[in-house]
């Protein structure tokens, strides 16, 4: 591959970076009138970037530190879709709260650029650069509603704990480099394939796993998640629950089954333990929650546990199951947060689960969409969430992880309690005061579209499974 072709591999990232800078300058010159225009231009930028990602050639670039594959294309398209929908869902809320600024959309673009760099990283240094670009933008976004104590506190907690996790990741990477002599993924794979890994490299790997576990909010590095989810502006919480999580999961998978695949016996036990702890904590800790954003935080921890169970299998089918699961998870989460963003009375957001009482009588379509999302998250067939868990549990059982898979099924049954409780409140409790109307076209489209996709998943399950299988096979060539 010649130099020109090398650069064509990174055209989507270069376009996104240049567009983000251009929109920043545009917003500065337009000043206070630019927020909505920049937001829609940012959405258009993300759509064009997704087209470029699909059309870009595959290969390596930048001294083989950047790698484009089918796996990267699959995850990048999901990340770009999640970021675009998060911007669309943010507008009405941010305008009501008087914090609608053009910088918000630009920060999401820069965070998305970091996420794409994470997914395509082919070196521990490139991995860290992408991670920090994403994190620095997200720290600011978490505290974007700076006049609110809760938002400022959420941003500070995320920053402090994020810095700690980055330090652990860097320390682990330095140990791996010290004992393996390289930071490139192909180089590490060659070193670990040639013989027994040293104790120092394994210790370094454990620190890398700890740093990545923070980014996906897995137990025991989950402590920031409920507070940040509750304190950050709700559209920001919606963003956090989708795009950064997908990028971190992609990074986790590409690191574990890429350069460290031959150390499966060493890291599998750690990932299984983290998976079991995440599934159990996500199932039981959410039961007593009254704030729906905190409940979604613990729910996300549980879902990460299921995803890590697929990773622990260490097989191509396990990775395929992860890709199918994250695609379904993104749709479920965005739809649920569209409902949460529609929970407002007298132009003020309400976040208590009890506020959903009697929703089926005042807004039956919204209640129906919420029921679809909750049933899908609980894994009730024939909705998409059932197939997501099926494609995770089967590879785990095939890999001999029978007990963790049984624990996963039990956790899923326990978590069904609080999902079904929300449906019970919406359909059978005495009605409380109605939510404000209209919902807004943006929310209605996201809510309705997500509910339809989850309901008719069987119709297009074959192309999703085929695309996920093709993306997963790249990791095992």
C-alpha positions as CSV (number, residue, x, y, z in Angstrom):
1,X,0.0,0.0,0.0
2,X,1.6,3.3,-1.0
3,X,1.6,6.5,1.0
4,X,-1.5,8.0,-0.7
5,X,-3.5,4.9,0.0
6,X,-2.3,5.0,3.5
7,X,-3.8,8.4,4.1
8,X,-7.1,7.4,2.5
9,X,-7.5,5.0,5.4
10,X,-7.8,7.9,7.9
11,X,-9.9,10.2,5.7
12,X,-13.1,9.9,7.9
13,X,-11.1,10.9,11.0
14,X,-9.4,13.8,9.2
15,X,-12.7,15.0,7.8
16,X,-14.3,14.9,11.3
17,X,-11.3,16.8,12.8
18,X,-11.4,19.5,10.2
19,X,-15.2,19.8,10.4
20,X,-15.1,20.2,14.2
21,X,-12.5,23.0,13.9
22,X,-14.5,24.7,11.1
23,X,-17.7,24.6,13.2
24,X,-15.8,26.0,16.2
25,X,-14.7,29.0,14.1
26,X,-18.1,29.4,12.6
27,X,-19.7,29.4,16.1
28,X,-17.1,31.9,17.4
29,X,-17.9,34.4,14.6
30,X,-21.7,33.9,14.7
31,X,-21.6,34.1,18.5
32,X,-25.0,33.6,20.3
33,X,-27.1,32.7,17.3
34,X,-25.0,29.8,16.2
35,X,-26.1,26.9,18.5
36,X,-28.9,25.4,16.5
37,X,-27.1,25.9,13.2
38,X,-23.9,24.3,14.5
39,X,-25.9,21.4,16.0
40,X,-27.5,20.5,12.7
41,X,-24.2,21.0,10.8
42,X,-22.6,18.7,13.4
43,X,-25.3,16.0,12.8
44,X,-24.7,16.4,9.0
45,X,-20.9,16.0,9.7
46,X,-21.5,12.8,11.6
47,X,-23.7,11.4,8.8
48,X,-21.0,12.2,6.2
49,X,-18.3,10.7,8.4
50,X,-20.3,7.5,8.6
51,X,-20.6,7.4,4.8
52,X,-16.8,7.9,4.6
53,X,-16.2,5.2,7.2
54,X,-18.2,2.7,5.2
55,X,-16.5,3.7,1.9
56,X,-12.9,4.1,3.2
57,X,-10.3,1.4,2.3
58,X,-9.1,-1.0,5.0
59,X,-5.5,-1.3,6.1
60,X,-3.0,0.5,8.4
61,X,-1.7,4.0,8.4
62,X,0.5,6.4,10.5
63,X,3.3,3.9,11.0
64,X,0.8,1.1,11.6
65,X,-0.5,2.8,14.7
66,X,-3.9,3.2,13.0
67,X,-5.9,0.2,11.6
68,X,-9.2,0.1,9.7
69,X,-11.1,-3.2,9.6
70,X,-14.7,-4.5,9.3
71,X,-14.8,-4.5,13.2
72,X,-13.9,-0.8,13.3
73,X,-16.4,0.1,10.6
74,X,-19.2,-1.7,12.5
75,X,-18.4,0.0,15.8
76,X,-17.7,3.4,14.3
77,X,-21.1,3.5,12.5
78,X,-22.8,2.7,15.8
79,X,-20.8,5.4,17.6
80,X,-21.5,8.0,15.0
81,X,-25.2,7.2,15.0
82,X,-25.3,7.4,18.8
83,X,-23.5,10.8,18.8
84,X,-25.8,12.2,16.1
85,X,-29.0,11.1,17.9
86,X,-27.6,12.5,21.2
87,X,-27.2,16.0,19.6
88,X,-30.7,15.8,18.1
89,X,-32.2,14.8,21.5
90,X,-30.3,17.6,23.3
91,X,-31.7,20.7,21.6
92,X,-35.1,21.1,23.3
93,X,-33.8,20.3,26.8
94,X,-30.7,22.6,26.5
95,X,-32.9,25.5,25.1
96,X,-35.3,25.2,28.1
97,X,-32.4,25.2,30.5
98,X,-30.8,28.2,28.8
99,X,-27.5,26.3,28.2
100,X,-27.8,25.8,24.5
101,X,-24.3,26.8,23.2
102,X,-22.6,25.9,20.0
103,X,-19.6,24.6,22.0
104,X,-21.8,21.6,23.1
105,X,-22.0,20.1,19.6
106,X,-18.4,20.8,18.8
107,X,-17.3,19.0,22.0
108,X,-19.4,16.0,21.0
109,X,-17.7,16.0,17.6
110,X,-14.2,16.1,19.3
111,X,-15.2,13.3,21.7
112,X,-16.5,11.2,18.8
113,X,-13.2,11.8,17.0
114,X,-11.4,10.4,20.1
115,X,-13.8,7.4,20.1
116,X,-13.0,6.6,16.5
117,X,-9.3,6.8,17.2
118,X,-9.8,4.4,20.1
119,X,-11.6,1.9,17.9
120,X,-8.9,2.0,15.3
121,X,-5.9,2.1,17.6
122,X,-3.2,-0.5,16.7
123,X,-0.8,0.6,19.4
124,X,-1.0,1.2,23.2
125,X,0.2,4.9,22.7
126,X,-2.5,5.5,20.0
127,X,-5.0,3.9,22.2
128,X,-4.2,6.3,25.1
129,X,-4.3,9.4,22.8
130,X,-7.7,8.5,21.5
131,X,-8.9,7.8,25.0
132,X,-7.7,11.1,26.4
133,X,-9.2,13.1,23.5
134,X,-12.6,11.5,24.2
135,X,-12.3,11.9,28.0
136,X,-11.2,15.6,28.0
137,X,-14.2,16.6,25.9
138,X,-16.6,14.4,28.0
139,X,-15.3,16.0,31.3
140,X,-16.5,19.4,30.0
141,X,-19.8,18.1,28.7
142,X,-20.6,16.4,32.0
143,X,-20.3,19.8,33.8
144,X,-21.9,21.8,30.9
145,X,-24.8,23.0,33.0
146,X,-22.2,24.9,35.1
147,X,-24.7,26.9,37.2
148,X,-26.1,23.7,38.6
149,X,-24.4,22.1,41.5
150,X,-25.3,18.6,40.5
151,X,-23.8,19.0,37.0
152,X,-20.6,20.6,38.3
153,X,-20.3,17.8,40.9
154,X,-20.8,15.1,38.2
155,X,-18.1,16.7,36.0
156,X,-15.7,16.8,38.9
157,X,-16.3,13.2,39.9
158,X,-15.9,12.0,36.3
159,X,-12.7,14.0,35.9
160,X,-11.0,12.9,39.1
161,X,-11.9,9.2,38.7
162,X,-11.2,9.4,35.0
163,X,-7.7,10.7,35.7
164,X,-7.1,7.8,38.1
165,X,-8.2,5.2,35.6
166,X,-6.0,6.8,32.9
167,X,-3.1,6.6,35.3
168,X,-3.7,2.9,35.9
169,X,-4.0,2.3,32.2
170,X,-0.7,4.1,31.5
171,X,1.1,2.3,34.3
172,X,-0.2,-1.0,32.9
173,X,0.9,-0.1,29.4
174,X,4.4,0.9,30.7
175,X,4.8,-2.5,32.4
176,X,3.7,-4.3,29.3
177,X,6.2,-2.3,27.2
178,X,9.0,-2.9,29.8
179,X,8.6,-6.6,29.7
180,X,7.5,-7.1,26.0
181,X,9.7,-4.4,24.4
182,X,7.0,-3.0,22.1
183,X,3.7,-1.1,22.3
184,X,2.3,-2.1,18.9
185,X,-0.5,-4.7,18.9
186,X,1.0,-6.9,16.2
187,X,4.4,-6.8,18.0
188,X,2.8,-7.7,21.3
189,X,0.9,-10.5,19.7
190,X,4.1,-11.9,18.2
191,X,5.9,-11.7,21.6
192,X,3.1,-13.4,23.5
193,X,2.7,-16.0,20.8
194,X,6.3,-17.0,20.9
195,X,6.4,-18.2,24.5
196,X,5.2,-17.9,28.1
197,X,4.5,-14.3,29.1
198,X,6.5,-12.9,32.0
199,X,4.8,-12.1,35.4
200,X,5.5,-8.4,34.8
201,X,3.6,-8.4,31.5
202,X,0.6,-10.1,33.1
203,X,0.6,-7.6,36.0
204,X,0.7,-4.8,33.4
205,X,-2.2,-6.5,31.6
206,X,-4.3,-6.5,34.9
207,X,-3.7,-2.7,35.2
208,X,-4.8,-2.2,31.6
209,X,-7.9,-4.2,32.3
210,X,-8.6,-2.1,35.4
211,X,-8.3,1.1,33.3
212,X,-10.6,-0.2,30.6
213,X,-13.1,-1.5,33.2
214,X,-13.5,2.1,34.5
215,X,-14.3,3.3,31.0
216,X,-17.1,0.7,30.5
217,X,-18.2,1.3,34.2
218,X,-17.7,-2.3,35.2
219,X,-17.5,-3.4,38.9
220,X,-15.5,-2.6,40.9
221,X,-14.7,0.6,38.9
222,X,-18.4,1.6,38.6
223,X,-18.7,4.0,41.5
224,X,-18.8,7.1,39.3
225,X,-21.6,5.9,37.1
226,X,-24.8,6.5,39.2
227,X,-23.6,10.0,40.4
228,X,-22.6,11.1,36.9
229,X,-25.7,9.7,35.3
230,X,-27.9,11.5,37.8
231,X,-26.0,14.8,38.0
232,X,-25.2,15.4,34.4
233,X,-27.8,17.1,32.1
234,X,-30.1,14.3,30.9
235,X,-29.1,14.6,27.2
236,X,-25.5,14.2,28.3
237,X,-26.4,11.1,30.3
238,X,-28.0,9.8,27.1
239,X,-24.8,10.4,25.3
240,X,-22.7,8.8,28.0
241,X,-24.8,5.7,28.0
242,X,-24.3,5.1,24.3
243,X,-21.3,6.4,22.3
244,X,-18.5,6.5,24.9
245,X,-19.6,3.1,26.2
246,X,-19.6,1.6,22.7
247,X,-16.1,3.0,22.0
248,X,-14.8,1.6,25.3
249,X,-16.3,-1.8,24.7
250,X,-14.7,-1.8,21.2
251,X,-11.4,-0.9,22.7
252,X,-11.7,-3.6,25.4
253,X,-12.5,-6.3,22.8
254,X,-9.7,-5.2,20.3
255,X,-7.1,-5.2,23.1
256,X,-8.1,-8.5,24.7
257,X,-8.6,-10.6,21.6
258,X,-5.9,-8.7,19.6
259,X,-2.4,-8.4,21.2
260,X,-3.4,-10.4,24.4
261,X,-5.4,-13.2,22.8
262,X,-2.6,-15.8,23.6
263,X,-2.8,-14.8,27.3
264,X,-6.5,-15.9,27.4
265,X,-5.9,-18.2,30.4
266,X,-4.4,-15.3,32.3
267,X,-7.0,-12.6,31.7
268,X,-10.1,-14.8,31.3
269,X,-10.4,-15.3,35.1
270,X,-10.2,-11.6,35.7
271,X,-12.8,-10.7,33.1
272,X,-15.2,-13.5,34.3
273,X,-15.0,-12.2,37.8
274,X,-15.6,-8.6,36.7
275,X,-18.5,-9.8,34.5
276,X,-20.2,-11.7,37.4
277,X,-19.8,-8.8,39.8
278,X,-21.2,-6.4,37.3
279,X,-24.2,-8.5,36.4
280,X,-25.1,-9.1,40.1
281,X,-24.6,-5.5,41.2
282,X,-26.5,-4.2,38.2
283,X,-29.4,-6.6,39.0
284,X,-29.7,-6.0,42.8
285,X,-28.5,-2.4,43.3
286,X,-31.1,-1.1,40.9
287,X,-34.1,-2.6,42.8
288,X,-34.2,0.1,45.4
289,X,-33.7,3.1,43.1
290,X,-36.3,5.8,42.8
291,X,-34.6,8.1,40.4
292,X,-34.9,6.7,36.8
293,X,-31.5,8.0,35.7
294,X,-29.8,6.2,38.6
295,X,-31.7,3.1,37.7
296,X,-30.5,3.4,34.2
297,X,-26.9,3.7,35.5
298,X,-27.1,0.4,37.4
299,X,-28.9,-1.1,34.4
300,X,-26.0,-0.1,32.2
301,X,-23.6,-1.7,34.7
302,X,-25.5,-5.0,34.4
303,X,-25.5,-4.8,30.6
304,X,-21.7,-4.3,30.6
305,X,-21.5,-7.5,32.7
306,X,-23.3,-9.5,30.0
307,X,-21.0,-8.0,27.3
308,X,-17.9,-8.9,29.3
309,X,-19.2,-12.5,29.6
310,X,-19.1,-12.7,25.8
311,X,-15.6,-11.3,25.8
312,X,-14.5,-13.9,28.5
313,X,-15.5,-16.6,26.0
314,X,-12.5,-15.5,23.9
315,X,-14.1,-16.9,20.7
316,X,-15.2,-15.5,17.4
317,X,-18.8,-16.3,18.3
318,X,-18.4,-14.4,21.6
319,X,-17.2,-11.3,19.8
320,X,-20.1,-11.6,17.3
321,X,-22.5,-11.8,20.2
322,X,-21.0,-8.6,21.7
323,X,-21.4,-6.7,18.4
324,X,-25.1,-7.8,18.1
325,X,-25.7,-6.9,21.8
326,X,-24.2,-3.4,21.6
327,X,-26.2,-2.6,18.5
328,X,-29.4,-3.6,20.3
329,X,-28.3,-1.9,23.5
330,X,-27.8,1.4,21.7
331,X,-31.4,1.4,20.3
332,X,-32.9,0.4,23.7
333,X,-31.0,3.1,25.6
334,X,-31.6,5.9,23.2
335,X,-35.3,5.1,23.1
336,X,-35.5,5.0,26.9
337,X,-33.7,8.3,27.3
338,X,-36.1,9.8,24.8
339,X,-38.9,8.9,27.2
340,X,-37.0,10.3,30.2
341,X,-36.4,13.6,28.3
342,X,-40.1,13.8,27.7
343,X,-40.8,13.6,31.5
344,X,-41.5,17.2,32.3
345,X,-44.2,19.2,34.0
346,X,-44.6,22.9,33.8
347,X,-41.4,23.0,31.7
348,X,-39.4,21.4,34.5
349,X,-37.8,17.9,34.2
350,X,-39.0,15.2,36.7
351,X,-36.9,12.1,37.3
352,X,-38.7,10.0,39.8
353,X,-40.0,6.6,38.6
354,X,-43.3,7.3,40.5
355,X,-43.8,10.3,38.1
356,X,-44.7,7.7,35.4
357,X,-47.8,6.7,37.2
358,X,-50.8,6.3,34.9
359,X,-48.8,7.2,31.8
360,X,-50.8,4.7,29.7
361,X,-54.0,6.8,30.2
362,X,-52.6,10.2,29.5
363,X,-50.1,9.3,26.8
364,X,-50.7,5.7,25.6
365,X,-48.2,5.7,22.7
366,X,-45.4,6.9,25.0
367,X,-46.4,4.3,27.5
368,X,-46.4,1.6,24.8
369,X,-42.9,2.7,23.6
370,X,-41.6,2.6,27.2
371,X,-43.1,-0.9,27.7
372,X,-41.2,-2.1,24.5
373,X,-37.9,-0.7,25.9
374,X,-38.4,-2.2,29.3
375,X,-39.5,-5.7,28.0
376,X,-36.5,-5.6,25.6
377,X,-34.0,-4.7,28.3
378,X,-35.4,-7.5,30.4
379,X,-34.8,-9.9,27.5
380,X,-38.5,-10.9,26.9
381,X,-39.0,-12.6,23.5
382,X,-39.6,-11.8,20.7
383,X,-38.1,-8.4,21.3
384,X,-34.5,-7.6,20.3
385,X,-33.1,-7.7,23.8
386,X,-33.9,-11.5,24.0
387,X,-31.7,-12.2,21.0
388,X,-28.9,-9.9,22.3
389,X,-28.7,-12.1,25.5
390,X,-29.0,-15.3,23.5
391,X,-26.0,-14.5,21.3
392,X,-24.0,-13.7,24.5
393,X,-25.0,-16.7,26.6
394,X,-24.6,-19.4,23.9
395,X,-20.9,-18.7,23.2
396,X,-20.1,-18.5,26.9
397,X,-21.6,-21.9,27.4
398,X,-19.8,-23.3,24.4
399,X,-16.5,-21.9,25.9
400,X,-17.2,-23.8,29.2
401,X,-18.3,-20.8,31.2
402,X,-21.5,-22.6,32.3
403,X,-21.7,-21.2,35.9
404,X,-21.1,-17.6,34.8
405,X,-23.8,-18.0,32.1
406,X,-26.2,-19.4,34.7
407,X,-25.4,-16.4,37.0
408,X,-26.1,-14.2,34.0
409,X,-29.5,-15.7,33.4
410,X,-30.4,-15.4,37.1
411,X,-29.3,-11.8,37.1
412,X,-31.4,-11.2,34.0
413,X,-34.4,-12.6,35.9
414,X,-33.8,-10.4,38.9
415,X,-33.4,-7.3,36.7
416,X,-36.7,-8.1,35.1
417,X,-38.3,-7.1,38.4
418,X,-37.4,-3.4,38.2
419,X,-38.0,-3.2,34.4
420,X,-41.5,-4.7,34.9
421,X,-42.1,-2.5,37.9
422,X,-41.8,0.5,35.6
423,X,-44.4,-0.9,33.3
424,X,-46.7,-1.7,36.2
425,X,-46.4,1.9,37.4
426,X,-47.1,3.3,34.0
427,X,-50.1,1.0,33.3
428,X,-51.7,0.2,36.7
429,X,-50.9,2.9,39.2
430,X,-53.3,5.9,39.9
431,X,-52.5,8.6,37.4
432,X,-50.4,11.5,38.5
433,X,-50.3,14.9,36.8
434,X,-49.8,14.7,33.0
435,X,-46.5,15.5,31.4
436,X,-46.2,18.6,29.2
437,X,-47.2,18.3,25.6
438,X,-46.3,18.2,22.8
439,X,-43.3,15.8,23.2
440,X,-41.5,17.4,20.3
441,X,-40.9,15.9,16.9
442,X,-37.3,14.9,17.7
443,X,-38.3,12.9,20.7
444,X,-41.3,11.3,19.0
445,X,-39.2,10.1,16.1
446,X,-36.4,8.7,18.2
447,X,-38.9,7.0,20.6
448,X,-41.1,5.6,17.9
449,X,-38.3,4.5,15.6
450,X,-36.5,2.7,18.4
451,X,-39.6,0.9,19.6
452,X,-40.4,-0.2,16.0
453,X,-36.8,-1.5,15.5
454,X,-36.8,-3.5,18.7
455,X,-40.3,-4.9,17.9
456,X,-39.5,-6.1,14.4
457,X,-35.9,-7.2,15.0
458,X,-36.7,-10.7,13.7
459,X,-37.3,-9.1,10.2
460,X,-33.7,-7.9,9.8
461,X,-31.9,-10.2,12.2
462,X,-30.0,-12.0,9.4
463,X,-28.2,-8.9,8.0
464,X,-27.3,-7.8,11.5
465,X,-25.9,-11.2,12.5
466,X,-24.1,-11.4,9.1
467,X,-22.5,-8.0,9.5
468,X,-21.5,-8.8,13.1
469,X,-20.0,-12.1,12.1
470,X,-18.0,-10.5,9.3
471,X,-16.7,-7.8,11.8
472,X,-15.9,-10.4,14.4
473,X,-14.0,-12.7,12.0
474,X,-11.4,-9.9,11.4
475,X,-10.2,-10.2,15.1
476,X,-9.3,-13.9,14.6
477,X,-7.5,-13.9,11.3
